[in-house]
C-alpha cells in the first residue's frame, strides 16, 4: 500500500452524493495521473460508489474515508475498499482493521496519538487537520522522535502548499479536496476534473 500511495502522491478526498458519478470520476482521476481516491463516508452514496469503482475501475486504489467505527470499516471493505482512513484515532477501528488484514490509516494530531498508533504496529498515519495543527512545522517536529513514522497530511493542503508537504521526508502522500470540487462533480464535468488531476500529478512529479 505505501508504495502505491507514494507514487500517487496526492490522494483526492471526495464526498460522493451520486453513485452514477463514481465510475466516470474514477476514470477521470486515473487518466489525469491520480489512480487513487478516498471516498468519505459522509453520504449514503459512499459504499455504493466504492463498490462501483472497485468493480469497474480495478486499477484505482479506492479507499474509504471518515471511517469512525468498525461497523463502517466492515461495510467499506465489503464494498471493495482497499484501505480504511479516519480523521481521528479510534483504537477499535484500528484493531478491527489489523485483525482482518485491512490497511488502516488513522488520524493523528498529537505526539501521544502517534505513539498510540506505533504501539499498534502502524507505520503510516494521517495528520489531520494538517494546517490547523501546525502543518509542515509539525511534520518537521515529528520527524526527530518518530523517524520511522510516515504521514498523510490532509486538511488545508492546497496547490499553493502541497509542494512544501511532499518534500518532507516523513510525508508519504497528501490528501486533497481541491481536485474534485463539488460543483464540478455535481455537474458531471469530468473533463475539468481530469484537468485538475493532471495539474496535481504534474505538481507531484515536480518534486518527486
Secondary structure, 3 states (H helix, E strand, C coil): CHHHHHHHCEEEEECCCCHHHHHHHHHHHHHCCCCEEEEECCCCCHHHHHHHHHHHCCCCEEEEECCCCHHHHHHHHHHCCCEEECCCCCHHHHHHHHHCCCEEECEECCHHHHHHHHHCCCCEEEECCCCCCCHHHHHHHHHHHCCCCEEEEECCCCCCCHHHHHCCCCEEEEEECCCCCHHHHHHCCHHHHHHHHHHHHHHHHHHC
